[in-house]
Amino acid sequence: MLQTSRGPFQCRVLDLSADGAKLSSVAVLTIGQAVTLVISGKGTLRGAVVREANGVLEVSFAAAPAAPLVPA
């Protein structure tokens, strides 16, 4: 689940690292938009959109002011 200021969106994680994630989603978000990736049973990661094209979002956790993994 991807939480945004426009509400939650379903997403599929295509790639995940300590620095960011590549997500497949119907959400159309703007570069720099703050998001929170919620991984069921794992926790949440705060970040910002750094790229968006053709239904694929790239999120940088380093782009967020505070990006720790928060236990669910």
Phi and psi in radians as a Rosetta constraint file:
Dihedral C 1 N 2 CA 2 C 2 CIRCULARHARMONIC -1.988 0.35
Dihedral N 2 CA 2 C 2 N 3 CIRCULARHARMONIC 2.007 0.35
Dihedral C 2 N 3 CA 3 C 3 CIRCULARHARMONIC -1.639 0.35
Dihedral N 3 CA 3 C 3 N 4 CIRCULARHARMONIC 2.306 0.35
Dihedral C 3 N 4 CA 4 C 4 CIRCULARHARMONIC -2.369 0.35
Dihedral N 4 CA 4 C 4 N 5 CIRCULARHARMONIC 3.053 0.35
Dihedral C 4 N 5 CA 5 C 5 CIRCULARHARMONIC -1.186 0.35
Dihedral N 5 CA 5 C 5 N 6 CIRCULARHARMONIC -0.301 0.35
Dihedral C 5 N 6 CA 6 C 6 CIRCULARHARMONIC -1.651 0.35
Dihedral N 6 CA 6 C 6 N 7 CIRCULARHARMONIC 0.092 0.35
Dihedral C 6 N 7 CA 7 C 7 CIRCULARHARMONIC 1.958 0.35
Dihedral N 7 CA 7 C 7 N 8 CIRCULARHARMONIC -3.130 0.35
Dihedral C 7 N 8 CA 8 C 8 CIRCULARHARMONIC -1.474 0.35
Dihedral N 8 CA 8 C 8 N 9 CIRCULARHARMONIC 2.606 0.35
Dihedral C 8 N 9 CA 9 C 9 CIRCULARHARMONIC -2.340 0.35
Dihedral N 9 CA 9 C 9 N 10 CIRCULARHARMONIC 2.452 0.35
Dihedral C 9 N 10 CA 10 C 10 CIRCULARHARMONIC -1.229 0.35
Dihedral N 10 CA 10 C 10 N 11 CIRCULARHARMONIC 2.549 0.35
Dihedral C 10 N 11 CA 11 C 11 CIRCULARHARMONIC -2.625 0.35
Dihedral N 11 CA 11 C 11 N 12 CIRCULARHARMONIC 2.861 0.35
Dihedral C 11 N 12 CA 12 C 12 CIRCULARHARMONIC -2.132 0.35
Dihedral N 12 CA 12 C 12 N 13 CIRCULARHARMONIC 2.266 0.35
Dihedral C 12 N 13 CA 13 C 13 CIRCULARHARMONIC -1.374 0.35
Dihedral N 13 CA 13 C 13 N 14 CIRCULARHARMONIC 2.077 0.35
Dihedral C 13 N 14 CA 14 C 14 CIRCULARHARMONIC -1.616 0.35
Dihedral N 14 CA 14 C 14 N 15 CIRCULARHARMONIC -0.560 0.35
Dihedral C 14 N 15 CA 15 C 15 CIRCULARHARMONIC -2.731 0.35
Dihedral N 15 CA 15 C 15 N 16 CIRCULARHARMONIC 2.478 0.35
Dihedral C 15 N 16 CA 16 C 16 CIRCULARHARMONIC -2.469 0.35
Dihedral N 16 CA 16 C 16 N 17 CIRCULARHARMONIC 2.300 0.35
Dihedral C 16 N 17 CA 17 C 17 CIRCULARHARMONIC -2.424 0.35
Dihedral N 17 CA 17 C 17 N 18 CIRCULARHARMONIC 3.121 0.35
Dihedral C 17 N 18 CA 18 C 18 CIRCULARHARMONIC -1.148 0.35
Dihedral N 18 CA 18 C 18 N 19 CIRCULARHARMONIC -0.438 0.35
Dihedral C 18 N 19 CA 19 C 19 CIRCULARHARMONIC -1.647 0.35
Dihedral N 19 CA 19 C 19 N 20 CIRCULARHARMONIC -0.352 0.35
Dihedral C 19 N 20 CA 20 C 20 CIRCULARHARMONIC 3.110 0.35
Dihedral N 20 CA 20 C 20 N 21 CIRCULARHARMONIC -2.993 0.35
Dihedral C 20 N 21 CA 21 C 21 CIRCULARHARMONIC -2.570 0.35
Dihedral N 21 CA 21 C 21 N 22 CIRCULARHARMONIC 2.647 0.35
Dihedral C 21 N 22 CA 22 C 22 CIRCULARHARMONIC -1.953 0.35
Dihedral N 22 CA 22 C 22 N 23 CIRCULARHARMONIC 2.212 0.35
Dihedral C 22 N 23 CA 23 C 23 CIRCULARHARMONIC -2.212 0.35
Dihedral N 23 CA 23 C 23 N 24 CIRCULARHARMONIC 2.534 0.35
Dihedral C 23 N 24 CA 24 C 24 CIRCULARHARMONIC -1.762 0.35
Dihedral N 24 CA 24 C 24 N 25 CIRCULARHARMONIC 2.192 0.35
Dihedral C 24 N 25 CA 25 C 25 CIRCULARHARMONIC -2.781 0.35
Dihedral N 25 CA 25 C 25 N 26 CIRCULARHARMONIC 2.691 0.35
Dihedral C 25 N 26 CA 26 C 26 CIRCULARHARMONIC -1.420 0.35
Dihedral N 26 CA 26 C 26 N 27 CIRCULARHARMONIC -0.155 0.35
Dihedral C 26 N 27 CA 27 C 27 CIRCULARHARMONIC -1.121 0.35
Dihedral N 27 CA 27 C 27 N 28 CIRCULARHARMONIC 2.318 0.35
Dihedral C 27 N 28 CA 28 C 28 CIRCULARHARMONIC -1.890 0.35
Dihedral N 28 CA 28 C 28 N 29 CIRCULARHARMONIC 1.879 0.35
Dihedral C 28 N 29 CA 29 C 29 CIRCULARHARMONIC -2.059 0.35
Dihedral N 29 CA 29 C 29 N 30 CIRCULARHARMONIC 2.842 0.35
Dihedral C 29 N 30 CA 30 C 30 CIRCULARHARMONIC -1.672 0.35
Dihedral N 30 CA 30 C 30 N 31 CIRCULARHARMONIC 2.648 0.35
Dihedral C 30 N 31 CA 31 C 31 CIRCULARHARMONIC -1.036 0.35
Dihedral N 31 CA 31 C 31 N 32 CIRCULARHARMONIC 2.314 0.35
Dihedral C 31 N 32 CA 32 C 32 CIRCULARHARMONIC 1.611 0.35
Dihedral N 32 CA 32 C 32 N 33 CIRCULARHARMONIC -0.183 0.35
Dihedral C 32 N 33 CA 33 C 33 CIRCULARHARMONIC -1.162 0.35
Dihedral N 33 CA 33 C 33 N 34 CIRCULARHARMONIC 2.314 0.35
Dihedral C 33 N 34 CA 34 C 34 CIRCULARHARMONIC -1.265 0.35
Dihedral N 34 CA 34 C 34 N 35 CIRCULARHARMONIC 2.407 0.35
Dihedral C 34 N 35 CA 35 C 35 CIRCULARHARMONIC -2.460 0.35
Dihedral N 35 CA 35 C 35 N 36 CIRCULARHARMONIC 2.804 0.35
Dihedral C 35 N 36 CA 36 C 36 CIRCULARHARMONIC -2.236 0.35
Dihedral N 36 CA 36 C 36 N 37 CIRCULARHARMONIC 2.116 0.35
Dihedral C 36 N 37 CA 37 C 37 CIRCULARHARMONIC -1.586 0.35
Dihedral N 37 CA 37 C 37 N 38 CIRCULARHARMONIC 2.117 0.35
Dihedral C 37 N 38 CA 38 C 38 CIRCULARHARMONIC -1.831 0.35
Dihedral N 38 CA 38 C 38 N 39 CIRCULARHARMONIC 2.058 0.35
Dihedral C 38 N 39 CA 39 C 39 CIRCULARHARMONIC -1.889 0.35
Dihedral N 39 CA 39 C 39 N 40 CIRCULARHARMONIC 1.929 0.35
Dihedral C 39 N 40 CA 40 C 40 CIRCULARHARMONIC -0.912 0.35
Dihedral N 40 CA 40 C 40 N 41 CIRCULARHARMONIC 2.213 0.35
Dihedral C 40 N 41 CA 41 C 41 CIRCULARHARMONIC 1.390 0.35
Dihedral N 41 CA 41 C 41 N 42 CIRCULARHARMONIC -0.105 0.35
Dihedral C 41 N 42 CA 42 C 42 CIRCULARHARMONIC -2.010 0.35
Dihedral N 42 CA 42 C 42 N 43 CIRCULARHARMONIC -0.736 0.35
Dihedral C 42 N 43 CA 43 C 43 CIRCULARHARMONIC 2.429 0.35
Dihedral N 43 CA 43 C 43 N 44 CIRCULARHARMONIC -2.796 0.35
Dihedral C 43 N 44 CA 44 C 44 CIRCULARHARMONIC -2.232 0.35
Dihedral N 44 CA 44 C 44 N 45 CIRCULARHARMONIC 2.636 0.35
Dihedral C 44 N 45 CA 45 C 45 CIRCULARHARMONIC -2.278 0.35
Dihedral N 45 CA 45 C 45 N 46 CIRCULARHARMONIC 2.226 0.35
Dihedral C 45 N 46 CA 46 C 46 CIRCULARHARMONIC -1.675 0.35
Dihedral N 46 CA 46 C 46 N 47 CIRCULARHARMONIC 2.456 0.35
Dihedral C 46 N 47 CA 47 C 47 CIRCULARHARMONIC -2.830 0.35
Dihedral N 47 CA 47 C 47 N 48 CIRCULARHARMONIC -2.869 0.35
Dihedral C 47 N 48 CA 48 C 48 CIRCULARHARMONIC -2.473 0.35
Dihedral N 48 CA 48 C 48 N 49 CIRCULARHARMONIC 2.563 0.35
Dihedral C 48 N 49 CA 49 C 49 CIRCULARHARMONIC -1.216 0.35
Dihedral N 49 CA 49 C 49 N 50 CIRCULARHARMONIC 2.246 0.35
Dihedral C 49 N 50 CA 50 C 50 CIRCULARHARMONIC -1.986 0.35
Dihedral N 50 CA 50 C 50 N 51 CIRCULARHARMONIC -0.267 0.35
Dihedral C 50 N 51 CA 51 C 51 CIRCULARHARMONIC -2.754 0.35
Dihedral N 51 CA 51 C 51 N 52 CIRCULARHARMONIC 2.511 0.35
Dihedral C 51 N 52 CA 52 C 52 CIRCULARHARMONIC -2.570 0.35
Dihedral N 52 CA 52 C 52 N 53 CIRCULARHARMONIC 2.177 0.35
Dihedral C 52 N 53 CA 53 C 53 CIRCULARHARMONIC -2.829 0.35
Dihedral N 53 CA 53 C 53 N 54 CIRCULARHARMONIC 2.306 0.35
Dihedral C 53 N 54 CA 54 C 54 CIRCULARHARMONIC 0.906 0.35
Dihedral N 54 CA 54 C 54 N 55 CIRCULARHARMONIC 0.746 0.35
Dihedral C 54 N 55 CA 55 C 55 CIRCULARHARMONIC 1.401 0.35
Dihedral N 55 CA 55 C 55 N 56 CIRCULARHARMONIC 0.138 0.35
Dihedral C 55 N 56 CA 56 C 56 CIRCULARHARMONIC -2.039 0.35
Dihedral N 56 CA 56 C 56 N 57 CIRCULARHARMONIC 2.214 0.35
Dihedral C 56 N 57 CA 57 C 57 CIRCULARHARMONIC -1.916 0.35
Dihedral N 57 CA 57 C 57 N 58 CIRCULARHARMONIC 2.457 0.35
Dihedral C 57 N 58 CA 58 C 58 CIRCULARHARMONIC -2.020 0.35
Dihedral N 58 CA 58 C 58 N 59 CIRCULARHARMONIC 2.245 0.35
Dihedral C 58 N 59 CA 59 C 59 CIRCULARHARMONIC -2.060 0.35
Dihedral N 59 CA 59 C 59 N 60 CIRCULARHARMONIC 2.301 0.35
Dihedral C 59 N 60 CA 60 C 60 CIRCULARHARMONIC -1.807 0.35
Dihedral N 60 CA 60 C 60 N 61 CIRCULARHARMONIC 2.171 0.35
Dihedral C 60 N 61 CA 61 C 61 CIRCULARHARMONIC -1.322 0.35
Dihedral N 61 CA 61 C 61 N 62 CIRCULARHARMONIC -0.496 0.35
Dihedral C 61 N 62 CA 62 C 62 CIRCULARHARMONIC -1.205 0.35
Dihedral N 62 CA 62 C 62 N 63 CIRCULARHARMONIC -0.372 0.35
Dihedral C 62 N 63 CA 63 C 63 CIRCULARHARMONIC -1.327 0.35
Dihedral N 63 CA 63 C 63 N 64 CIRCULARHARMONIC -0.237 0.35
Dihedral C 63 N 64 CA 64 C 64 CIRCULARHARMONIC -1.548 0.35
Dihedral N 64 CA 64 C 64 N 65 CIRCULARHARMONIC 2.601 0.35
Dihedral C 64 N 65 CA 65 C 65 CIRCULARHARMONIC -1.035 0.35
Dihedral N 65 CA 65 C 65 N 66 CIRCULARHARMONIC -0.691 0.35
Dihedral C 65 N 66 CA 66 C 66 CIRCULARHARMONIC -2.420 0.35
Dihedral N 66 CA 66 C 66 N 67 CIRCULARHARMONIC 2.071 0.35
Dihedral C 66 N 67 CA 67 C 67 CIRCULARHARMONIC -2.198 0.35
Dihedral N 67 CA 67 C 67 N 68 CIRCULARHARMONIC 0.678 0.35
Dihedral C 67 N 68 CA 68 C 68 CIRCULARHARMONIC -1.347 0.35
Dihedral N 68 CA 68 C 68 N 69 CIRCULARHARMONIC 2.753 0.35
Dihedral C 68 N 69 CA 69 C 69 CIRCULARHARMONIC -1.319 0.35
Dihedral N 69 CA 69 C 69 N 70 CIRCULARHARMONIC 2.108 0.35
Dihedral C 69 N 70 CA 70 C 70 CIRCULARHARMONIC -1.802 0.35
Dihedral N 70 CA 70 C 70 N 71 CIRCULARHARMONIC 2.082 0.35
Dihedral C 70 N 71 CA 71 C 71 CIRCULARHARMONIC -0.975 0.35
Dihedral N 71 CA 71 C 71 N 72 CIRCULARHARMONIC 2.483 0.35
